[in-house]
Amino acid sequence: MIDSDEALYDRLIVTRAKKPLHANPLSAPDVSGEGKNPLCGDRTRLDIRLEGHHIAQISHHTRGCAICAATADLMAERLAGCSIEQAHALSGRFSALLRDGAASADSLPGLAELGALQALAPVRAHKARIRCAELPWIALKEALSHVRN
């Protein structure tokens, strides 16, 4: 039986926290956003390059726990190529994954669209860690709030 801490720190989460694939700085990003958690000190900055209303490239600089760092990296990977509208929709799905009960999470509409971000589903059993996983999405919302229509 896997205990909840083992499930929380899935191999993918640990790997992406230690060796992020999307943490290289972007020169001249179109928009940026930052998320901070003053309670634990986690901090994420996102830089986004846009092509029209699509995310062409996204990079993060994260100082924080493994959950925050892995979420930022997996989010950056998943959102590359998405429209701004799709990014907002995925943000809502991710939040539902974390906040809806374990019994209903498997039946969430559009869950498959989250891709590798589904590895963070065990976070929902650790209420104090939900904010860690949501911090990169808060930074995303801030960044996208600077996009002009």
CNS distance restraints for C-alpha pairs under 8 A (distance, minus, plus):
assign (resid   2 and name CA) (resid   6 and name CA) 6.13 0.50 0.50
assign (resid   2 and name CA) (resid   7 and name CA) 6.50 0.50 0.50
assign (resid   3 and name CA) (resid   7 and name CA) 6.43 0.50 0.50
assign (resid   4 and name CA) (resid   8 and name CA) 5.98 0.50 0.50
assign (resid   4 and name CA) (resid 122 and name CA) 7.38 0.50 0.50
assign (resid   4 and name CA) (resid 125 and name CA) 7.87 0.50 0.50
assign (resid   5 and name CA) (resid   9 and name CA) 6.26 0.50 0.50
assign (resid   6 and name CA) (resid  10 and name CA) 6.44 0.50 0.50
assign (resid   7 and name CA) (resid 122 and name CA) 6.12 0.50 0.50
assign (resid   8 and name CA) (resid 120 and name CA) 7.13 0.50 0.50
assign (resid   8 and name CA) (resid 122 and name CA) 5.22 0.50 0.50
assign (resid   8 and name CA) (resid 123 and name CA) 5.91 0.50 0.50
assign (resid   9 and name CA) (resid  13 and name CA) 5.94 0.50 0.50
assign (resid   9 and name CA) (resid  14 and name CA) 6.17 0.50 0.50
assign (resid   9 and name CA) (resid  67 and name CA) 7.83 0.50 0.50
assign (resid  10 and name CA) (resid  14 and name CA) 6.45 0.50 0.50
assign (resid  10 and name CA) (resid 119 and name CA) 6.96 0.50 0.50
assign (resid  11 and name CA) (resid  15 and name CA) 6.04 0.50 0.50
assign (resid  12 and name CA) (resid  16 and name CA) 6.01 0.50 0.50
assign (resid  12 and name CA) (resid 119 and name CA) 7.35 0.50 0.50
assign (resid  13 and name CA) (resid  17 and name CA) 6.06 0.50 0.50
assign (resid  13 and name CA) (resid  66 and name CA) 6.88 0.50 0.50
assign (resid  13 and name CA) (resid  67 and name CA) 6.69 0.50 0.50
assign (resid  13 and name CA) (resid  70 and name CA) 5.28 0.50 0.50
assign (resid  13 and name CA) (resid  71 and name CA) 7.76 0.50 0.50
assign (resid  13 and name CA) (resid 119 and name CA) 7.30 0.50 0.50
assign (resid  13 and name CA) (resid 120 and name CA) 7.63 0.50 0.50
assign (resid  14 and name CA) (resid  18 and name CA) 6.21 0.50 0.50
assign (resid  14 and name CA) (resid  66 and name CA) 6.34 0.50 0.50
assign (resid  14 and name CA) (resid  70 and name CA) 7.19 0.50 0.50
assign (resid  15 and name CA) (resid  19 and name CA) 5.85 0.50 0.50
assign (resid  15 and name CA) (resid  20 and name CA) 7.60 0.50 0.50
assign (resid  15 and name CA) (resid  70 and name CA) 7.90 0.50 0.50
assign (resid  16 and name CA) (resid  20 and name CA) 4.75 0.50 0.50
assign (resid  16 and name CA) (resid  21 and name CA) 7.23 0.50 0.50
assign (resid  16 and name CA) (resid  69 and name CA) 7.33 0.50 0.50
assign (resid  16 and name CA) (resid  70 and name CA) 4.98 0.50 0.50
assign (resid  16 and name CA) (resid  73 and name CA) 6.61 0.50 0.50
assign (resid  16 and name CA) (resid  74 and name CA) 7.54 0.50 0.50
assign (resid  17 and name CA) (resid  65 and name CA) 8.00 0.50 0.50
assign (resid  17 and name CA) (resid  66 and name CA) 5.02 0.50 0.50
assign (resid  17 and name CA) (resid  67 and name CA) 7.25 0.50 0.50
assign (resid  17 and name CA) (resid  68 and name CA) 7.96 0.50 0.50
assign (resid  17 and name CA) (resid  69 and name CA) 4.96 0.50 0.50
assign (resid  17 and name CA) (resid  70 and name CA) 4.51 0.50 0.50
assign (resid  17 and name CA) (resid  73 and name CA) 7.65 0.50 0.50
assign (resid  18 and name CA) (resid  66 and name CA) 7.66 0.50 0.50
assign (resid  20 and name CA) (resid  69 and name CA) 7.80 0.50 0.50
assign (resid  20 and name CA) (resid  70 and name CA) 7.31 0.50 0.50
assign (resid  20 and name CA) (resid  73 and name CA) 5.88 0.50 0.50
assign (resid  21 and name CA) (resid  73 and name CA) 6.59 0.50 0.50
assign (resid  22 and name CA) (resid  58 and name CA) 7.26 0.50 0.50
assign (resid  22 and name CA) (resid  59 and name CA) 5.17 0.50 0.50
assign (resid  22 and name CA) (resid  60 and name CA) 6.40 0.50 0.50
assign (resid  22 and name CA) (resid  73 and name CA) 5.65 0.50 0.50
assign (resid  22 and name CA) (resid  76 and name CA) 6.44 0.50 0.50
assign (resid  22 and name CA) (resid  77 and name CA) 7.01 0.50 0.50
assign (resid  23 and name CA) (resid  59 and name CA) 5.33 0.50 0.50
assign (resid  23 and name CA) (resid  60 and name CA) 4.88 0.50 0.50
assign (resid  23 and name CA) (resid  61 and name CA) 5.65 0.50 0.50
assign (resid  23 and name CA) (resid  62 and name CA) 7.88 0.50 0.50
assign (resid  23 and name CA) (resid  73 and name CA) 7.16 0.50 0.50
assign (resid  24 and name CA) (resid  59 and name CA) 6.18 0.50 0.50
assign (resid  24 and name CA) (resid  60 and name CA) 7.23 0.50 0.50
assign (resid  24 and name CA) (resid  61 and name CA) 7.77 0.50 0.50
assign (resid  25 and name CA) (resid  47 and name CA) 7.63 0.50 0.50
assign (resid  25 and name CA) (resid  59 and name CA) 6.28 0.50 0.50
assign (resid  25 and name CA) (resid  60 and name CA) 7.30 0.50 0.50
assign (resid  25 and name CA) (resid  61 and name CA) 7.57 0.50 0.50
assign (resid  26 and name CA) (resid  47 and name CA) 6.42 0.50 0.50
assign (resid  26 and name CA) (resid  48 and name CA) 7.63 0.50 0.50
assign (resid  26 and name CA) (resid  49 and name CA) 7.86 0.50 0.50
assign (resid  26 and name CA) (resid  58 and name CA) 7.76 0.50 0.50
assign (resid  26 and name CA) (resid  59 and name CA) 6.46 0.50 0.50
assign (resid  28 and name CA) (resid  49 and name CA) 7.87 0.50 0.50
assign (resid  29 and name CA) (resid  47 and name CA) 5.54 0.50 0.50
assign (resid  29 and name CA) (resid  48 and name CA) 5.27 0.50 0.50
assign (resid  29 and name CA) (resid  49 and name CA) 4.91 0.50 0.50
assign (resid  29 and name CA) (resid  50 and name CA) 8.00 0.50 0.50
assign (resid  30 and name CA) (resid  47 and name CA) 7.51 0.50 0.50
assign (resid  30 and name CA) (resid  48 and name CA) 5.88 0.50 0.50
assign (resid  30 and name CA) (resid  49 and name CA) 5.02 0.50 0.50
assign (resid  30 and name CA) (resid  50 and name CA) 6.23 0.50 0.50
assign (resid  31 and name CA) (resid  47 and name CA) 6.08 0.50 0.50
assign (resid  31 and name CA) (resid  48 and name CA) 5.38 0.50 0.50
assign (resid  31 and name CA) (resid  49 and name CA) 6.87 0.50 0.50
assign (resid  31 and name CA) (resid 143 and name CA) 5.50 0.50 0.50
assign (resid  31 and name CA) (resid 144 and name CA) 7.09 0.50 0.50
assign (resid  31 and name CA) (resid 146 and name CA) 6.46 0.50 0.50
assign (resid  31 and name CA) (resid 147 and name CA) 7.12 0.50 0.50
assign (resid  32 and name CA) (resid  45 and name CA) 7.08 0.50 0.50
assign (resid  32 and name CA) (resid  46 and name CA) 5.39 0.50 0.50
assign (resid  32 and name CA) (resid  47 and name CA) 4.49 0.50 0.50
assign (resid  32 and name CA) (resid  48 and name CA) 6.07 0.50 0.50
assign (resid  32 and name CA) (resid 139 and name CA) 7.96 0.50 0.50
assign (resid  32 and name CA) (resid 140 and name CA) 7.98 0.50 0.50
assign (resid  32 and name CA) (resid 142 and name CA) 7.56 0.50 0.50
assign (resid  32 and name CA) (resid 143 and name CA) 4.66 0.50 0.50
assign (resid  32 and name CA) (resid 144 and name CA) 7.92 0.50 0.50
assign (resid  33 and name CA) (resid  45 and name CA) 5.74 0.50 0.50
assign (resid  33 and name CA) (resid  46 and name CA) 5.29 0.50 0.50
assign (resid  33 and name CA) (resid  47 and name CA) 6.86 0.50 0.50
assign (resid  33 and name CA) (resid 139 and name CA) 4.64 0.50 0.50
assign (resid  33 and name CA) (resid 140 and name CA) 6.00 0.50 0.50
assign (resid  33 and name CA) (resid 141 and name CA) 7.42 0.50 0.50
assign (resid  33 and name CA) (resid 142 and name CA) 4.92 0.50 0.50
assign (resid  33 and name CA) (resid 143 and name CA) 3.98 0.50 0.50
assign (resid  33 and name CA) (resid 144 and name CA) 7.72 0.50 0.50
assign (resid  34 and name CA) (resid  43 and name CA) 7.34 0.50 0.50
assign (resid  34 and name CA) (resid  44 and name CA) 5.59 0.50 0.50
assign (resid  34 and name CA) (resid  45 and name CA) 4.35 0.50 0.50
assign (resid  34 and name CA) (resid  46 and name CA) 6.28 0.50 0.50
assign (resid  34 and name CA) (resid 136 and name CA) 7.84 0.50 0.50
assign (resid  34 and name CA) (resid 138 and name CA) 7.45 0.50 0.50
assign (resid  34 and name CA) (resid 139 and name CA) 4.36 0.50 0.50
assign (resid  34 and name CA) (resid 140 and name CA) 7.62 0.50 0.50
assign (resid  34 and name CA) (resid 142 and name CA) 6.82 0.50 0.50
assign (resid  34 and name CA) (resid 143 and name CA) 7.45 0.50 0.50
assign (resid  35 and name CA) (resid  43 and name CA) 5.70 0.50 0.50
assign (resid  35 and name CA) (resid  44 and name CA) 5.18 0.50 0.50
assign (resid  35 and name CA) (resid  45 and name CA) 6.48 0.50 0.50
assign (resid  35 and name CA) (resid 135 and name CA) 5.48 0.50 0.50
assign (resid  35 and name CA) (resid 136 and name CA) 6.33 0.50 0.50
assign (resid  35 and name CA) (resid 138 and name CA) 5.70 0.50 0.50
assign (resid  35 and name CA) (resid 139 and name CA) 4.52 0.50 0.50
assign (resid  36 and name CA) (resid  41 and name CA) 7.04 0.50 0.50
assign (resid  36 and name CA) (resid  42 and name CA) 5.88 0.50 0.50
assign (resid  36 and name CA) (resid  43 and name CA) 4.51 0.50 0.50
assign (resid  36 and name CA) (resid  44 and name CA) 6.56 0.50 0.50
assign (resid  36 and name CA) (resid 135 and name CA) 6.93 0.50 0.50
assign (resid  37 and name CA) (resid  41 and name CA) 5.47 0.50 0.50
assign (resid  37 and name CA) (resid  42 and name CA) 5.24 0.50 0.50
assign (resid  37 and name CA) (resid  43 and name CA) 6.41 0.50 0.50
assign (resid  37 and name CA) (resid 131 and name CA) 7.89 0.50 0.50
assign (resid  37 and name CA) (resid 132 and name CA) 7.90 0.50 0.50
assign (resid  37 and name CA) (resid 135 and name CA) 7.48 0.50 0.50
assign (resid  38 and name CA) (resid  42 and name CA) 7.25 0.50 0.50
assign (resid  41 and name CA) (resid  64 and name CA) 6.77 0.50 0.50
assign (resid  42 and name CA) (resid  62 and name CA) 7.58 0.50 0.50
assign (resid  42 and name CA) (resid  63 and name CA) 5.75 0.50 0.50
assign (resid  42 and name CA) (resid  64 and name CA) 4.17 0.50 0.50
assign (resid  42 and name CA) (resid  65 and name CA) 6.75 0.50 0.50
assign (resid  42 and name CA) (resid  68 and name CA) 7.31 0.50 0.50
assign (resid  42 and name CA) (resid 132 and name CA) 7.29 0.50 0.50
assign (resid  43 and name CA) (resid  62 and name CA) 5.71 0.50 0.50
assign (resid  43 and name CA) (resid  63 and name CA) 5.27 0.50 0.50
assign (resid  43 and name CA) (resid  64 and name CA) 6.08 0.50 0.50
assign (resid  43 and name CA) (resid 135 and name CA) 7.66 0.50 0.50
assign (resid  44 and name CA) (resid  60 and name CA) 6.67 0.50 0.50
assign (resid  44 and name CA) (resid  61 and name CA) 5.71 0.50 0.50
assign (resid  44 and name CA) (resid  62 and name CA) 4.33 0.50 0.50
assign (resid  44 and name CA) (resid  63 and name CA) 6.45 0.50 0.50
assign (resid  44 and name CA) (resid  64 and name CA) 7.89 0.50 0.50
assign (resid  44 and name CA) (resid  68 and name CA) 8.00 0.50 0.50
assign (resid  44 and name CA) (resid  72 and name CA) 7.56 0.50 0.50
assign (resid  44 and name CA) (resid 135 and name CA) 6.98 0.50 0.50
assign (resid  44 and name CA) (resid 136 and name CA) 5.96 0.50 0.50
assign (resid  44 and name CA) (resid 139 and name CA) 6.78 0.50 0.50
assign (resid  45 and name CA) (resid  60 and name CA) 5.47 0.50 0.50
assign (resid  45 and name CA) (resid  61 and name CA) 5.17 0.50 0.50
assign (resid  45 and name CA) (resid  62 and name CA) 6.38 0.50 0.50
assign (resid  45 and name CA) (resid 136 and name CA) 7.70 0.50 0.50
assign (resid  45 and name CA) (resid 139 and name CA) 6.49 0.50 0.50
assign (resid  46 and name CA) (resid  58 and name CA) 6.90 0.50 0.50
assign (resid  46 and name CA) (resid  59 and name CA) 5.67 0.50 0.50
assign (resid  46 and name CA) (resid  60 and name CA) 4.44 0.50 0.50
assign (resid  46 and name CA) (resid  61 and name CA) 6.58 0.50 0.50
assign (resid  46 and name CA) (resid 136 and name CA) 7.68 0.50 0.50
assign (resid  46 and name CA) (resid 139 and name CA) 6.38 0.50 0.50
assign (resid  46 and name CA) (resid 140 and name CA) 6.75 0.50 0.50
assign (resid  46 and name CA) (resid 143 and name CA) 7.31 0.50 0.50
assign (resid  47 and name CA) (resid  58 and name CA) 5.75 0.50 0.50
assign (resid  47 and name CA) (resid  59 and name CA) 5.28 0.50 0.50
assign (resid  47 and name CA) (resid  60 and name CA) 6.29 0.50 0.50
assign (resid  47 and name CA) (resid 143 and name CA) 7.79 0.50 0.50
assign (resid  48 and name CA) (resid  55 and name CA) 6.79 0.50 0.50
assign (resid  48 and name CA) (resid  56 and name CA) 7.56 0.50 0.50
assign (resid  48 and name CA) (resid  57 and name CA) 5.79 0.50 0.50
assign (resid  48 and name CA) (resid  58 and name CA) 4.48 0.50 0.50
assign (resid  48 and name CA) (resid  59 and name CA) 6.52 0.50 0.50
assign (resid  48 and name CA) (resid 143 and name CA) 7.70 0.50 0.50
assign (resid  49 and name CA) (resid  55 and name CA) 6.21 0.50 0.50
assign (resid  49 and name CA) (resid  56 and name CA) 5.56 0.50 0.50
assign (resid  49 and name CA) (resid  57 and name CA) 5.09 0.50 0.50
assign (resid  49 and name CA) (resid  58 and name CA) 6.34 0.50 0.50
assign (resid  50 and name CA) (resid  54 and name CA) 5.61 0.50 0.50
assign (resid  50 and name CA) (resid  55 and name CA) 4.76 0.50 0.50
assign (resid  50 and name CA) (resid  56 and name CA) 5.09 0.50 0.50
assign (resid  50 and name CA) (resid  57 and name CA) 6.95 0.50 0.50
assign (resid  51 and name CA) (resid  55 and name CA) 6.41 0.50 0.50
assign (resid  51 and name CA) (resid  56 and name CA) 5.75 0.50 0.50
assign (resid  53 and name CA) (resid  83 and name CA) 5.69 0.50 0.50
assign (resid  53 and name CA) (resid  84 and name CA) 5.84 0.50 0.50
assign (resid  54 and name CA) (resid  81 and name CA) 6.08 0.50 0.50
assign (resid  54 and name CA) (resid  82 and name CA) 5.54 0.50 0.50
assign (resid  54 and name CA) (resid  83 and name CA) 4.05 0.50 0.50
assign (resid  54 and name CA) (resid  84 and name CA) 5.77 0.50 0.50
assign (resid  55 and name CA) (resid  79 and name CA) 6.84 0.50 0.50
assign (resid  55 and name CA) (resid  80 and name CA) 5.50 0.50 0.50
assign (resid  55 and name CA) (resid  81 and name CA) 5.22 0.50 0.50
assign (resid  55 and name CA) (resid  82 and name CA) 5.58 0.50 0.50
assign (resid  55 and name CA) (resid  83 and name CA) 6.09 0.50 0.50
assign (resid  55 and name CA) (resid  84 and name CA) 6.84 0.50 0.50
assign (resid  56 and name CA) (resid  80 and name CA) 5.70 0.50 0.50
assign (resid  56 and name CA) (resid  81 and name CA) 5.35 0.50 0.50
assign (resid  56 and name CA) (resid  82 and name CA) 7.82 0.50 0.50
assign (resid  57 and name CA) (resid  80 and name CA) 5.51 0.50 0.50
assign (resid  57 and name CA) (resid  81 and name CA) 7.43 0.50 0.50
assign (resid  58 and name CA) (resid  76 and name CA) 5.50 0.50 0.50
assign (resid  58 and name CA) (resid  77 and name CA) 7.83 0.50 0.50
assign (resid  58 and name CA) (resid  79 and name CA) 7.62 0.50 0.50
assign (resid  58 and name CA) (resid  80 and name CA) 6.41 0.50 0.50
assign (resid  59 and name CA) (resid  73 and name CA) 7.96 0.50 0.50
assign (resid  59 and name CA) (resid  76 and name CA) 6.33 0.50 0.50
assign (resid  60 and name CA) (resid  72 and name CA) 6.56 0.50 0.50
assign (resid  60 and name CA) (resid  73 and name CA) 7.08 0.50 0.50
assign (resid  60 and name CA) (resid  76 and name CA) 7.42 0.50 0.50
assign (resid  62 and name CA) (resid  68 and name CA) 7.51 0.50 0.50
assign (resid  62 and name CA) (resid  69 and name CA) 5.70 0.50 0.50
assign (resid  62 and name CA) (resid  72 and name CA) 7.35 0.50 0.50
assign (resid  63 and name CA) (resid  69 and name CA) 7.13 0.50 0.50
assign (resid  64 and name CA) (resid  68 and name CA) 6.07 0.50 0.50
assign (resid  64 and name CA) (resid  69 and name CA) 6.31 0.50 0.50
assign (resid  65 and name CA) (resid  69 and name CA) 6.24 0.50 0.50
assign (resid  65 and name CA) (resid 132 and name CA) 7.47 0.50 0.50
assign (resid  66 and name CA) (resid  70 and name CA) 5.85 0.50 0.50
assign (resid  67 and name CA) (resid  71 and name CA) 5.96 0.50 0.50
assign (resid  67 and name CA) (resid 120 and name CA) 7.90 0.50 0.50
assign (resid  67 and name CA) (resid 129 and name CA) 7.81 0.50 0.50
assign (resid  67 and name CA) (resid 132 and name CA) 6.18 0.50 0.50
assign (resid  67 and name CA) (resid 133 and name CA) 5.84 0.50 0.50
assign (resid  68 and name CA) (resid  72 and name CA) 6.21 0.50 0.50
assign (resid  68 and name CA) (resid 132 and name CA) 4.88 0.50 0.50
assign (resid  68 and name CA) (resid 133 and name CA) 5.09 0.50 0.50
assign (resid  68 and name CA) (resid 134 and name CA) 7.68 0.50 0.50
assign (resid  68 and name CA) (resid 135 and name CA) 6.77 0.50 0.50
assign (resid  68 and name CA) (resid 136 and name CA) 7.02 0.50 0.50
assign (resid  69 and name CA) (resid  73 and name CA) 6.32 0.50 0.50
assign (resid  70 and name CA) (resid  74 and name CA) 6.03 0.50 0.50
assign (resid  71 and name CA) (resid  75 and name CA) 5.79 0.50 0.50
assign (resid  71 and name CA) (resid 117 and name CA) 7.09 0.50 0.50
assign (resid  71 and name CA) (resid 120 and name CA) 7.65 0.50 0.50
assign (resid  71 and name CA) (resid 133 and name CA) 5.81 0.50 0.50
assign (resid  71 and name CA) (resid 134 and name CA) 7.99 0.50 0.50
assign (resid  71 and name CA) (resid 136 and name CA) 6.82 0.50 0.50
assign (resid  72 and name CA) (resid  76 and name CA) 6.11 0.50 0.50
assign (resid  72 and name CA) (resid 136 and name CA) 5.20 0.50 0.50
assign (resid  72 and name CA) (resid 137 and name CA) 7.86 0.50 0.50
assign (resid  73 and name CA) (resid  77 and name CA) 6.32 0.50 0.50
assign (resid  74 and name CA) (resid  78 and name CA) 6.14 0.50 0.50
assign (resid  74 and name CA) (resid 116 and name CA) 6.75 0.50 0.50
assign (resid  74 and name CA) (resid 117 and name CA) 6.08 0.50 0.50
assign (resid  75 and name CA) (resid  79 and name CA) 6.00 0.50 0.50
assign (resid  75 and name CA) (resid 117 and name CA) 6.97 0.50 0.50
assign (resid  75 and name CA) (resid 136 and name CA) 7.75 0.50 0.50
assign (resid  76 and name CA) (resid  80 and name CA) 6.31 0.50 0.50
assign (resid  78 and name CA) (resid 114 and name CA) 7.36 0.50 0.50
assign (resid  78 and name CA) (resid 115 and name CA) 7.22 0.50 0.50
assign (resid  78 and name CA) (resid 116 and name CA) 7.93 0.50 0.50
assign (resid  79 and name CA) (resid  87 and name CA) 6.27 0.50 0.50
assign (resid  82 and name CA) (resid  86 and name CA) 5.79 0.50 0.50
assign (resid  82 and name CA) (resid  87 and name CA) 6.18 0.50 0.50
assign (resid  83 and name CA) (resid  87 and name CA) 6.22 0.50 0.50
assign (resid  84 and name CA) (resid  88 and name CA) 6.34 0.50 0.50
assign (resid  84 and name CA) (resid 144 and name CA) 7.43 0.50 0.50
assign (resid  85 and name CA) (resid  89 and name CA) 6.32 0.50 0.50
assign (resid  86 and name CA) (resid  90 and name CA) 6.12 0.50 0.50
assign (resid  87 and name CA) (resid  91 and name CA) 6.16 0.50 0.50
assign (resid  88 and name CA) (resid  92 and name CA) 6.44 0.50 0.50
assign (resid  88 and name CA) (resid 141 and name CA) 7.76 0.50 0.50
assign (resid  89 and name CA) (resid  93 and name CA) 6.36 0.50 0.50
assign (resid  90 and name CA) (resid  94 and name CA) 6.06 0.50 0.50
assign (resid  90 and name CA) (resid 113 and name CA) 7.50 0.50 0.50
assign (resid  90 and name CA) (resid 114 and name CA) 6.71 0.50 0.50
assign (resid  91 and name CA) (resid  95 and name CA) 6.22 0.50 0.50
assign (resid  91 and name CA) (resid 137 and name CA) 6.44 0.50 0.50
assign (resid  92 and name CA) (resid  96 and name CA) 6.18 0.50 0.50
assign (resid  93 and name CA) (resid  97 and name CA) 6.14 0.50 0.50
assign (resid  93 and name CA) (resid 108 and name CA) 7.96 0.50 0.50
assign (resid  93 and name CA) (resid 110 and name CA) 7.09 0.50 0.50
assign (resid  93 and name CA) (resid 111 and name CA) 6.86 0.50 0.50
assign (resid  93 and name CA) (resid 114 and name CA) 7.51 0.50 0.50
assign (resid  94 and name CA) (resid  98 and name CA) 6.46 0.50 0.50
assign (resid  94 and name CA) (resid 114 and name CA) 7.08 0.50 0.50
assign (resid  94 and name CA) (resid 117 and name CA) 7.76 0.50 0.50
assign (resid  95 and name CA) (resid  99 and name CA) 6.03 0.50 0.50
assign (resid  95 and name CA) (resid 134 and name CA) 7.25 0.50 0.50
assign (resid  96 and name CA) (resid 100 and name CA) 5.38 0.50 0.50
assign (resid  96 and name CA) (resid 105 and name CA) 7.61 0.50 0.50
assign (resid  96 and name CA) (resid 108 and name CA) 7.77 0.50 0.50
assign (resid  97 and name CA) (resid 105 and name CA) 5.60 0.50 0.50
assign (resid  97 and name CA) (resid 108 and name CA) 7.42 0.50 0.50
assign (resid  97 and name CA) (resid 111 and name CA) 7.74 0.50 0.50
assign (resid  97 and name CA) (resid 118 and name CA) 7.92 0.50 0.50
assign (resid  97 and name CA) (resid 121 and name CA) 6.25 0.50 0.50
assign (resid  97 and name CA) (resid 124 and name CA) 7.47 0.50 0.50
assign (resid  98 and name CA) (resid 120 and name CA) 7.98 0.50 0.50
assign (resid  98 and name CA) (resid 121 and name CA) 6.18 0.50 0.50
assign (resid  98 and name CA) (resid 123 and name CA) 6.54 0.50 0.50
assign (resid  98 and name CA) (resid 124 and name CA) 4.55 0.50 0.50
assign (resid  98 and name CA) (resid 130 and name CA) 6.70 0.50 0.50
assign (resid  99 and name CA) (resid 124 and name CA) 6.15 0.50 0.50
assign (resid 100 and name CA) (resid 104 and name CA) 6.39 0.50 0.50
assign (resid 100 and name CA) (resid 105 and name CA) 5.96 0.50 0.50
assign (resid 100 and name CA) (resid 124 and name CA) 7.78 0.50 0.50
assign (resid 101 and name CA) (resid 105 and name CA) 6.13 0.50 0.50
assign (resid 101 and name CA) (resid 124 and name CA) 7.55 0.50 0.50
assign (resid 102 and name CA) (resid 106 and name CA) 7.43 0.50 0.50
assign (resid 102 and name CA) (resid 124 and name CA) 7.38 0.50 0.50
assign (resid 102 and name CA) (resid 125 and name CA) 7.73 0.50 0.50
assign (resid 104 and name CA) (resid 108 and name CA) 6.51 0.50 0.50
assign (resid 106 and name CA) (resid 111 and name CA) 7.49 0.50 0.50
assign (resid 107 and name CA) (resid 111 and name CA) 7.68 0.50 0.50
assign (resid 110 and name CA) (resid 114 and name CA) 7.47 0.50 0.50
assign (resid 111 and name CA) (resid 115 and name CA) 7.83 0.50 0.50
assign (resid 111 and name CA) (resid 118 and name CA) 7.59 0.50 0.50
assign (resid 112 and name CA) (resid 118 and name CA) 7.87 0.50 0.50
assign (resid 114 and name CA) (resid 118 and name CA) 6.06 0.50 0.50
assign (resid 117 and name CA) (resid 121 and name CA) 7.88 0.50 0.50
assign (resid 120 and name CA) (resid 133 and name CA) 7.78 0.50 0.50
assign (resid 122 and name CA) (resid 126 and name CA) 7.54 0.50 0.50
assign (resid 123 and name CA) (resid 127 and name CA) 7.31 0.50 0.50
assign (resid 123 and name CA) (resid 129 and name CA) 6.31 0.50 0.50
assign (resid 123 and name CA) (resid 130 and name CA) 6.08 0.50 0.50
assign (resid 123 and name CA) (resid 133 and name CA) 7.70 0.50 0.50
assign (resid 124 and name CA) (resid 129 and name CA) 7.90 0.50 0.50
assign (resid 124 and name CA) (resid 130 and name CA) 6.40 0.50 0.50
assign (resid 126 and name CA) (resid 130 and name CA) 6.79 0.50 0.50
assign (resid 129 and name CA) (resid 133 and name CA) 6.73 0.50 0.50
assign (resid 130 and name CA) (resid 134 and name CA) 6.22 0.50 0.50
assign (resid 131 and name CA) (resid 135 and name CA) 6.00 0.50 0.50
assign (resid 133 and name CA) (resid 137 and name CA) 7.95 0.50 0.50
assign (resid 134 and name CA) (resid 138 and name CA) 6.33 0.50 0.50
assign (resid 135 and name CA) (resid 139 and name CA) 6.41 0.50 0.50
assign (resid 136 and name CA) (resid 140 and name CA) 6.21 0.50 0.50
assign (resid 137 and name CA) (resid 141 and name CA) 6.23 0.50 0.50
assign (resid 138 and name CA) (resid 142 and name CA) 6.33 0.50 0.50
assign (resid 139 and name CA) (resid 143 and name CA) 6.17 0.50 0.50
assign (resid 140 and name CA) (resid 144 and name CA) 6.08 0.50 0.50
assign (resid 141 and name CA) (resid 145 and name CA) 6.06 0.50 0.50
assign (resid 142 and name CA) (resid 146 and name CA) 7.11 0.50 0.50
assign (resid 143 and name CA) (resid 147 and name CA) 7.49 0.50 0.50
